[in-house]
Amino acid sequence: MRTFGAGLATLIAIIAMVGALPSLWVHYRVVDREGFTSFVSPMAHDRQIQDLMADEIAAQISDQTGGTLSATLVRPATGAYTRSDQFVADFADVLGQQHDWLFTEPTTDAERNGVLTLDLTEMVNRAIRDFGISGVRVTQPVEIPLSESRRSGLEAGRYATAGDQVTRIAFVAAGIAAVFALLALILARRRGFTLAALGVGAVIAGAVSWVLGVFARGRADDEVAGAQSSAKQIARIVIDSSIDDLHHTSLIVGGVGVAAIAVGILVSLTLERSRR
């Protein structure tokens, strides 16, 4: 009976691990606003993002002045801005606004009928105010659409319900995995074998998360396909960095699983020899 109970508990723990790993990653890296902004903030140090944003801000300043100031003329100032510490906080704030758009239920008709945008107003004003661009004043929002229409799937509150569901799944699955893994080890007559089986579960969870990352990359790329060139490139850099992080996390969990398998086998062999 103990063997059956240990086997059943191990199976439940493995299934829960497979659900817990990707959902926990999504919660801490995507759904949770603080976790998301903390994750994307370091991306502001990426030279490609800095250059893309500097080019876009320079182009917007030129547009705001009706071409009086060319983008080439103000580009050194916008480049200095995107390499400054101020840009890091502004970049995180812009992406945080997008997070709020997607993960908060809309409260107005304007939000329901609008499209997701990069709001560069504060960035443009800061570059003008603090980096030596004189004679320019921005009085209207500077926004770059990230989708061609609401049909793209990026409407306000798109992931509000899904985000809540993922969070619930994440913590419930993690709790079940922990409880049943411990129960399996308590009930097992051959704890080394059970530990190895749990390690296999961790490897499976890592592999499943890796595959999900591949599908998520394709889906996310499709959703920003209608964005303007610079916004699309920035969005894809963020997407690629996020999926790379998921893959890295999957490899770590898979590595822990392999280590658990090795330890479990070693324990089993050691106990077997001691019995002899």
N, C-alpha and C positions, 0 to 999 in steps of 0.2 A: 504493500500500500504506500509506503514511504517513497519507493522508487517511482511509482506512478505519479504521486503528488509532486515529486521533484521534477519529473519530466514535464508535467502539465504546467507547472510554475515557470519552468525554463522556456517553454514554448510561448507562453503569454508574455514573458519578459522580452523575448526576442521580437515578437510582433510589435510590442509597445516601443521598443528601441527604434524600429524602422519608422514608426510614426513620429517619435519624439525628436529625432535629430533634425530633419529638415524643417519641422514646424517651429522648433526652438530657435533655429537660425533665422527663420523668417520673422519671428517675433522680435528678437533682439536687434536685428540688422535692418528690418524694413518697417514693421508695424509700429514698434515703439518709437515715438518721435525723438526722444532724447538719444536713444541708441542709434537711430538713423543719422541724426546730425553729427554725433560723435564719430560715426563711421565715415561719413563723407567729407568731414572737415579736412582731414589730411590730403584729400585729393586736390585741394586748392594749391598744393605745392607742386603738382604735376606741371611740367613746363608746357606741355601741349595744351592743357586746359588754360593756363595763364595766357598763352599766345592767342588762342581762339577767343577768349573773353576780351583781351585787349583789342583785338581786331574788331570785334563786334561793338564794343563800347565806343571805339573811335568812329566807326561807321554811323552809329546812332547819334553821336555828337554832331557829326557832319550833317546828317539829315535834319537835326533840330535847328541848325543854323542856316538851312536852305542851301548848303554847299559853300557858305562864306568861309568856314574853316574846313579844309579838306581833311579826310581821314588820315592821310599821310602826315599832315602837319601836327595833329594831336596824338599820333600813335606813340611817340616816345613817352608822353605823359601817362597815357593809359597803360603802357607797358610797365612803367614805374609803379603805378597803382596795383596792377595784378601781381606784382612781385613783393608787395608790402604786406605787413601783418594784418592791415585792415581788410584786405581782400579775403583772407581766410574766413573771418567772421561773416562777411557779407555773402560769400559763396555758400556757406552753411545755411545762412538765413534764407537765401533764394531757394535752395533745395528744400528747406524746411517748409516754405510756403507751398511748394508743390506737394509735399507730403500731406500737409493739412488739406489741400484741395482733394486729394484722392482718398484720404482716410477719415474725413469728417463729413457727416451728412449735410447736404446743402440746406441753407435756411432761407434763401431768397431766390426769386425767379432768375435774377441775373446770374447767380451761381449755377442754377440748374441748366440754363441755356448757353452758358459760356464754354470756352475750351481752355485746356490747360496751357499756361504760358510761363515763360521765363520773364519775371518782372525785374528789369534792369534799372529801374528809376533811381534807386538809392545808389547803385554802383556808378551810374553816369554822374549824378550830382556830387558824389564824393570825389570822383576823378577831376571834375571841374573845380571843386572847391579847394581841394587839398594838394593838387599836383600841377599847379601853375597854368591852368587854362582859364584865361580871362575873357571877359566880354561875352560870356555864354550863360544863358539861363534856361533851365528846363522847367516848363510849367505843366506839362501833360505826362501821363504815364508812358514809360518806354517798355513795351511788352513784345515778346517774340513768341508766337504760338508754337506749341510742341505737337500739335495735331491739326489736321486740316478741317476737322469737324467733330461733333460729338459722336458720330458713327464709329470713330476710331476706338472707342472704349475707354477714353480718358476723361469721361464726364465727372463732374464734381461728386464726391462720395462713392466713386466706383468701387472702392475696396473697403468701405467702412464695415459692412457686415462680414465680409470675408476675413478681414483683419481680426475682428472679435472672435470669429470661429477658430481661426488658426491659433490664437492665443489660448483659447480654452483647450483645444486639442493638445497643444504643446505641453501645458502644465499637467493635464490629466495623464497624458501618455508618459511623461517623464516620471510622474509619481507611481504609476502602475509598473513601469520598468524597474524602478528602484525597489519597490516593495516585493515584487515577485522574484526578482533576481536574488534578493536577500533570503526570501522564503525558500527558493530552490536550493540555495547553498546550505540552509539549515536542515532541510529535509533529506538532502542527498546522502546516500551511503558512500558514493564515490565523488567527493567534492572536486577533485581535480578534473574529472571528466565533465562535471557540470560547469566548472569555470571555463573550460575549453569551449563548451557549447555556447556559453554566454559570449565568449570572444568571437565565435562565428557569427552570432547575432550582431555584434558591433561591426564586423566586417561587412555584413549584408546591409546594415543601416548606412554605412559609409558609401557603399556602392550605389544604393538606391538614391541617396542624396546627390551623388555625382551625376547620375543620369538625369535626375530632376533639374539640376542646374543647366544641363545642356538644353532641355526643353524650355526652361524659363528664359534663357538667353534669346532663343528664337522668338518667343512670344513678346518679350519686352522690345526687341528690335522692331518687330512688326508694328507695335503701338506708337513708336516715335518716327515711323517711316515718313509721315506727312510733315514733319518739322522742317523749318528752314535749315540750310546747310550747317551753319555753325552750331545751332542749338542741337541738331541731330548728332553732330560729332561729339559734343559735350555729353549728351545723354548716353551715347553708346560707350564712351569712356567710363562713365559711372556704372553703367550696366555691366561692362566687362570686368571692372574692378570688383563689383559685388559678386558676380558669379565666380570669379577667381577665388574670392574669399570663401565662398561656399565649398568650392572644390578643395581648397586648402584645409578647411575644417573637416571635410569628409575624409581626407587622407590622414589627418591626425586621429580621428575616431577609428578609422580602419587600422591604423598602426597600433593603437591601444588594443584593438581586438586581436590582432596578430600576437601581441605580447601576452595577452590573456590566454590565448590558445597555447602558446609555448609554455607558460607557467603551469597551466592546467595539465598539459601532457607530462611535464617534468614531475609535478606533484603525484600524478597517477603512477608513473613509473617508480618513483621513490617509495611510495606506499606499497606498491606491489612487491618490490624487492624486500621491504621490511617484513612483509607477511611471510615470505618464503624463509 
